[in-house]
Amino acid sequence: MNFYFFIVMYLAINFSNGLIYDTPITNKDGQLTYNGNLCMTKLFHDIRENDIGMNYAKFCTVLKKYQKIHCLNDTKIHLFFVGIVGNTDGYMTEVQFLSIMAIVLHRVEIFIERFYNSCLKNNVMTKIELIDAFKQYKINLNDSTVTELMNQFAGTNVENISYTVFRDILGYLLHKNNPTKRQS
């Protein structure tokens, strides 16, 4: 599982429009948040074929670019499109695209949460576990940097880093040097 997280981290750092945002863009129920809706609407308009919508090829191109992140195989991507549009000759509407992307992005967030849980030691993530978790993927954080991040995202004197704080730090680290990925 750690190998797959490495791939996720690599892709998120190196793609200009990765599917890991600085904050989660789906809620726990798998629905897009307000920001998620804005981001995915922009993505749809940037890549759609024409005013009718998005064709099968464009849809596949978008999801295949991030296959290592969401772990959907070609068959599942095909079934998503055909299941909602009816065939591969039609066009996906914005509403249909947002519905599919909510599912895909929710999968990504579940993966990040599973990684967090795999890094817990006795059901706790301390500063040491946080440093070790990111070190596995060439994100080297020293003690003082981690203390600053913990103070920024969790407040002072935190001894157990929650998933929410972990996710906020992850998003921050992935996006801090790439302003095009930051949400407003």
Secondary structure, DSSP 8 states (H G I E B T S, - for coil): -HHHHHHHHHHHHH-TT-S--SS-SB-TTS-B-HHHHHHHHHHHHHH-SBTTBB-HHHHHHHHHHTHHHH---HHHHHHHHHHHHSSSSS-B-HHHHHHHHHHHHHHHHHHHHHHHHHH-BTTB--HHHHHHHHHTTT----HHHHHHHHHHHH-SS--S--HHHHHHHHHHHHHTT-GGG---
